[in-house]
Amino acid sequence: MAQVAYRKASRIFPGSPPVRAVDQLDLDIADGEFLVLVGPSGSGKSTALRMLAGLEDVDEGNIEIAGQDVTNVPPKGRDIAMVFQSYALYPHMTVAQNMGFALKLRGVSKDQIQSKVQEAAKLLDLSELLDRRPKALSGGQRQRVAMGRAIVREPSVFLMDEPLSNLDAKLRVETRANIASLQRRLRTTTVYVTHDQVEAMTMGDRVAVLESGLLKQVGTPAELYERPRNAFVAGFIGSPAMNLKTVPLTADGAKLDGLTVPLPREVLDVAAEQGLSSVIVGIRPESLRVASEGENGMELVVELVEELGADAFVYGTVRIAGDSQRFTVRVEGRSSPKLAETVKVTVRDSDDLHAFSPETGERLG
């Protein structure tokens, strides 16, 4: 096991102007930690992983593994094992041969290879499949073989680049639970890349959110969800996404249609210092509810209702400052509004509100 550190590491692709795919990345990953790199397409997460693997150059800064600078060390000298989106299994080899091939290239004895392969197969529930070839396996089984190939090498660091992208929804949920459980048993430092924020939130000890090559925030899933540092992280983390609306600011708080929601004094003070007349207000769908009769609220015209059993997500529009704004509200599935119905919605608790600067996107207060 080993610590990993990015020290102001950048990857710059030539062009006019040059593209900073990863820009001054500063990130420490603890020994045995499961860290997830997450972000939209083009955010630089896979490039950052490939820089750590030695598959992409580091144009500025450096990368360390176990306290050693590996910036110019070739991939084979970094003691890492990588699991890709494509399983990359040899079709003519059995499961056992695929899992043990890297050890065979190292000159490890047959008895040692067999022992390590059987141990990994037991961890991954592959013991009954060792004599099969990849074409006789399901997608989930092939993914476990790819993981087994990495495990038998006993590396200092596991690198996983969207390994579940080719699996169906049910199998993704099952496999991500298996990966997280396995990592906690092995306690091998793991860097995992995904564009799926639900995957990131359910698997990682910490999550690092990237946008356009820049690290926007790193923290535990709870920290990112409860106190996002900026509007980008607020809108990216959470499913469905947080409602983010630019609204007028009053002496009492943020003015929405038919509803003025109070903001903490520290937020109002910071907004006053910056001379802001409006703020970006963030309200998660679960922080809204249908208003009681006679209660103030925003009038929402229902456009879509997603029935999920116990819960339902209501999508609709609200008029704010003369513009039509889309909102998402989580309600009880048994009492969800009907399509085209107009309902009043209000905030459950003003403490659940988030406020950001409309100029910088940074959190206020």
N, C-alpha and C positions, 0 to 999 in steps of 0.2 A: 504493500500500500504506500501511497505517496501524496504529498501536497502538490497542488498545481497552481501556478501563478502566471497571469498575463500582466506584463509590466509595460503599460502604454503601447501595446502591440497594435500595429496597423498593417493592413493589406491594401495596397494601392494598385489598381489596374490602370494600364496606360490608356489614354484617350484625350479628348479635347472638350472639356477639361478632364484631368485624371479622376477616376472613380475611387473614393475611399470606401471600399466594401466593408472594412472593419477599421474604425477610427479611434485610435488612442484607448484601446480597451484595457482597463485596469480592473483586475478581478482575481481574488484569492479563493481557492477551493480547498477546503480542509481535507486532511487524511481520512479516508473512509466516507466522505460525503457524497450524496447523490444530488448533483446540481443539474438543473434543466435550463437550457438556453431556448427561449421561446420568442417568437416574433412573426410578423407577416412575411410573405415572400419578399425577398430582396433586402431583408433586415441585416444580413451578414452572419446569421447564426451557424449555418453550415460551413461558411468560410472560416469562421473562428475555430470550429471543430477541426477542420482540415489543417489549419495552421498548427494546432496542437499535435496533430498526427504527423506533421512534417510533409503533408501533401500540397501545402500552399506555402509560398515564401512569406517571411515576416519582413516587411520593408522598413518598419520603424519599431523601436522597442525590442523587447525580448520575451521569451517564454521559459518558465522554469518547471521542472518536474523533480520532486524530492530535493529541492534546494539547488539543483544543478541547472545551469543555463543550457537548454537543448535547442536554441534557436537555429543553430547550423548543424545539428546532429541529424543524420538520415533517419527515416522512419524505423528501420529495423533496430536502431540503437536506442530507441526511446522507451522500450519495455511497455508498449501499449498494445491493446487488442481492439479491433474495430468491428462493429456490426453495422452493416449497411441496410438501406431500404430494400435493395435487391439482395436476395439470399446468397447469391454467388457461390452456389454449391457445385461440385464437380458431378455431372450427371452419371458418369461411368463408375463412380465410387459408391460404396455402401455408406450408410450413416456413420458407422464406426470409422471407416477409412477417411471420410470427410473431416470428422472431428479430430482425428489424430494426425492429419497430414502435416500440419505445421511442426509438430514434434518430430515426425519422421525426417523432415528436412533438416532439423537441428541435430540429427544423429542420436536421438534418444532411443534407448533399447526397446524392443518389442514388448517386453514384460511391463515396463514403466508406462508405455503408451497405452497398453490394454488396461492397466490399473486406473490411469487417469481418465480414460474414456468411459470406463464403467462407472467411476465415481460421479463424473459429470452427467452421464445418462441417468443415473439414479436421481440426482437433483432435479433434472428436467423431465422426469417421467418418460424417458426414451429407451429404457432398457429392453423393451420388447420389440423395438424398431431398428436395432443396430445392424441387422443384416439386410435391411431394405435399401433400395436406391431412391433418390429424391423424387422421381416421377411417381412413386407409389405413396407419397406423403401428401398430407393436406398442407395448406398454406401455413397454418399455425405450427404444425410439426416441423416444417422446413425452417421456420423462424427459430424454433427451439434448437434445431441442429446448428444453425449459424451461431446462436449464443453458446452452445456447447463447445463449438470450435474455439471460441474466444476464451471460455472458462478453463479449458485444459491447459492453456498456455500460462495460467496463473500470472497475469500481467500486473503491473503496478497501477495501471489506469485502464478502465473500460471506456471506449468512445462509441456512442450509439447515435447514428444519423437517421432519424425518422424510421426506426425499424418496424413500426406497426402500420405503415401507410398502405400496405398491400392487403391488409386483413379486413374482413367484414366487421360491422359495428359490434356485434356480440363478441366475436373473437378478440377484438381490440381490447374490450373491457377486461376480459378474462386474462389475456396475455400481459397487459400492463400491470395487473395485480400480481401476476407471477414474477415479472421482472423486478418490481419493487420489493417483493418478499425475498426473492433470491439475493438481491443486492444487500439487503439488511442482514442476511445470513453470512454472506461472504465478506461484507464490510470492505469491498474494494472501491476505491475512489472511482466515481462514474460521472461522466459528462454526457448528457442526453439532449439531443436536439429534436424539437418538434414545433410545428406551427399550431398545434391544437392546445389551446390554453387550458381546457378541461384536463387533458392528459398531463400537462405541466403541474397543475394544482394538486392533482391526486397522487403524483409520483415523487415529486422532488422534496428533499429536505429544505432546499432553497431554490428559488426561481430567479433567473436573470432575464429581464425583458429588453430586447434590442429593437431599435428602429433606425433604418438607414445607416447602419454601421455603428450607431452610438448606443451605449449602455444607458438605458433610461432609469432603471431601478433594479436592485437585487435585494431579496429578502425572503422570509418564509412565505408560504402561500397565504397565511392569515394576515401578515403585514401588508402584502400587496393588495389584498382584498379590502381590508379595513381602513388602510391609510395610504392610498396611492399617492405618489409624489407629484404626479403631473396628470394632465387630462388624457394623454395618450395611454398611460398605464391603466387609468381609471376605465377608459373605454374598451381596452383590450382584455382585461382580466374580469371574468364574470360571464355567465351565460344564462339568459340573454344579456346582452351588453347593458352597461349602465346608461340611463337617460342623461345625456349631456346637452344642456341648453344654455345659450347666452341670453340673459334676462336683465331688465333694468334693476339697479340697486337703489334701495330707499334707506331712510334712517333706521328702519326696523329690520330690514332683511332683503330678500330677493322677491321681486314681484312677478308672480305667474298669473295667468288668467283667473280672476276670481279668488285669488289666494296669495297672500303675502306670507312667506315662510321665514321665520326668524333665523338669523345666522349668529354664531358666537361673536361676542364683543371683540375678540382678538382678530377674527376675520374682517369685521367691519373696520377696525383700526388699521389693519394692513392695507385694505382697499382704499381707505381715506389717504394714507401716506402715499400710495401710488397714484392717487388722483383718478381712481376708476369710477365710472358712472354705471358700469354694468359688470357682471361676473358670469363665469361659466358655472352653472349649478349642476351637480351630479347627484342623481337619485336612482338607486338601484330599483328594479322592478318589485322586489320584495319589500321595499321601503314605502311603497304606495298601497293604498287600499281604497275601496269604494266608500264614499262618504255616507254618513248616516243622514236620515231625513232632516232637513233644516240646517245641516252643517255646510260651512263654506267649502268650496272645492273647485277644481278645474273641470270644465265640461268636456268630456272626452267622447268623440264619435267613434264607435267600435267598427273597425274594418276587418279584423281577423281574430278568431279565438282558437288557440291551440289547446285541445283537450288532452291532458296528460294523466287523467285518473284523479288522484287526490288533489292535484293542482291544475290550474289552467293559466296560460299566458294570453293576456288581452292586448292586442295591438290597435292603436287608434290615433286620432289627431286631436290636438288642442290648439285653440287660437291664442297666441302670445304676441303682444305688441303688433297686432294686425297680421301676423304671419301664421300659417298652419304648421304646427310642430308635431312630430310623431313621438308618441310615448308608448312604453311597454309596462304593463301592470301585472303582477302575479296575484291571482285570486284563488279562492277555494273552487275546486273543480265542480262541486255540486251546486254552486250558486253563481256560476259565471254569467256575465251579460250576454245578450244575443247580438248577432250581426246587425249592424246599422242602428243599434240602440245608442242613445246618448245617456251617459252616466256621469255623475260627479265623482272625482277622485281627489284624495287628499294625502298628505304625508303622515305616515304612522308616528314617526318620532323625529323631531328636527335635529336630534343628535346624529341621525343617520345620513344627514346631508353632507355633501362635499362641495367645496368652492375653489375655483381655479381662476387665475388671471386670464382674461380674454386676449391679452397681448403676448404673454410668454407661455401660457398653458401650465405654469407652475402652481402648486398648491398654495392657497392663502391660509395663513395661520397654522 
